[in-house]
């Protein structure tokens, strides 16, 4: 269940959230963020009843960090290059989602609070958007599929 929750958070990077956002960021979250990420720029906050997300740029890389309402780290995500995926995953994606039919929209690496990492790739065409999950061995599975 915990893994599913963290995976669902990763999907937020690719899709619009259905939670009602507020503008208030708790002091606990702000303190945790400032302690860990003191030298970042372009910080944008998004808060719901279930989590707070900070999107920011660190050393030229787009990143996001997720916190519980109590300020506990849930996980981080960062944009990665498609070429940094395992070779097996690149080959599989190229075969199953050819470039003449699909466009790679985003690649992220999500690390939960225990630093367990999973990579996600978003591909889409005129009819659908697909989020792929890549395990450390380079196996590719469809995490979420939606029609446009």
C-alpha positions in Angstrom: 0.0 0.0 0.0 2.9 2.4 0.9 4.5 1.7 -2.5 1.3 2.4 -4.3 0.9 5.7 -2.4 4.4 6.9 -3.4 3.8 5.8 -7.0 0.6 7.8 -7.0 2.6 10.8 -5.9 4.9 10.3 -8.9 1.9 10.5 -11.2 1.2 14.0 -9.9 4.3 15.1 -11.8 2.6 14.0 -15.1 -1.1 14.8 -14.4 -3.1 17.5 -12.8 -4.0 16.8 -9.2 -7.7 16.3 -8.2 -7.1 17.7 -4.7 -8.2 21.1 -3.8 -5.1 23.2 -3.4 -4.5 25.8 -0.7 -1.9 28.5 -0.5 -0.8 27.8 3.1 2.5 26.0 3.7 3.0 24.8 7.3 5.9 26.1 9.3 7.1 22.5 9.8 7.3 22.0 6.1 9.0 25.3 5.5 11.7 24.5 8.1 12.4 21.1 6.7 12.6 22.4 3.2 15.0 25.3 4.2 17.2 23.0 6.2 17.6 20.5 3.3 17.4 22.9 0.3 19.0 26.1 1.3 20.5 27.0 -2.1 17.7 26.6 -4.6 15.7 28.9 -6.9 12.3 29.3 -8.4 10.4 27.6 -5.6 6.7 27.0 -6.1 4.5 25.5 -3.5 1.4 23.4 -3.9 -0.5 22.2 -0.8 -3.4 19.8 -0.3 -4.9 18.1 2.7 -2.6 15.1 2.1 0.7 16.5 1.1 2.7 19.6 0.3 4.9 19.8 -2.8 7.7 22.2 -3.5 8.9 22.5 -7.1 12.3 24.2 -7.6 15.5 24.4 -9.5 18.7 23.0 -7.9 21.9 23.3 -9.8 20.0 23.7 -13.1 17.8 20.7 -12.5 14.1 20.8 -12.1 13.1 18.9 -8.8 10.1 18.4 -6.6 10.0 17.4 -2.9 6.9 16.0 -1.2 6.1 16.4 2.5 3.3 15.1 4.8 1.3 17.8 6.5 3.5 17.3 9.6 6.6 18.1 7.7 7.9 14.6 7.2 9.6 13.8 3.9 7.6 11.6 1.6 9.9 11.6 -1.4 11.7 13.6 -4.1 11.5 13.6 -7.8 13.8 15.1 -10.4 13.8 15.4 -14.1 16.2 13.0 -15.8 17.3 12.5 -19.4 15.9 9.7 -21.4 19.4 8.5 -22.2 20.0 7.9 -18.4 17.5 5.1 -18.4 18.8 1.5 -18.3 19.6 0.3 -21.9 17.0 -2.4 -21.6 14.3 0.2 -20.9 15.4 2.4 -23.7 15.2 -0.5 -26.2 11.8 -1.6 -24.9 10.3 1.8 -25.1 11.7 2.4 -28.6 10.1 -0.8 -29.8 6.7 -0.5 -28.0 6.3 3.2 -28.4 8.1 4.2 -31.7 9.1 7.8 -32.2 7.0 8.2 -35.3 3.9 7.4 -33.2 4.7 8.6 -29.7 6.5 11.6 -28.1 8.4 11.3 -24.8 7.1 14.1 -22.7 8.9 13.6 -19.4 11.3 11.4 -17.6 11.6 11.5 -13.8 13.3 9.6 -11.0 11.3 9.3 -7.8 13.0 8.5 -4.5 10.8 7.8 -1.5 11.9 8.7 2.1 13.9 5.4 2.3 15.7 6.4 -1.0 14.1 3.6 -2.9 14.1 4.8 -6.5 11.8 4.3 -9.4 11.9 5.9 -12.8 8.8 7.0 -14.8 8.5 8.0 -18.4 5.5 9.8 -19.9 4.8 9.1 -23.6 1.8 10.4 -25.6 0.3 10.5 -29.0 -2.8 12.2 -30.4 -5.1 9.8 -28.7 -3.6 8.8 -25.3 -1.0 9.5 -22.6 0.8 6.6 -21.0 3.0 6.7 -17.9 5.6 3.9 -17.8 7.3 2.6 -14.7 10.9 1.4 -15.1 12.4 -0.8 -12.4 16.1 -0.9 -11.6 16.6 -3.9 -13.9 15.2 -1.9 -16.9 11.8 -3.7 -17.0 9.1 -1.5 -18.4 5.4 -1.7 -17.3 2.5 0.6 -18.0 1.7 2.4 -14.8 -1.2 4.6 -16.0 -2.9 5.1 -19.4 -5.5 7.7 -20.2 -7.3 9.0 -23.3 -6.8 12.6 -24.3 
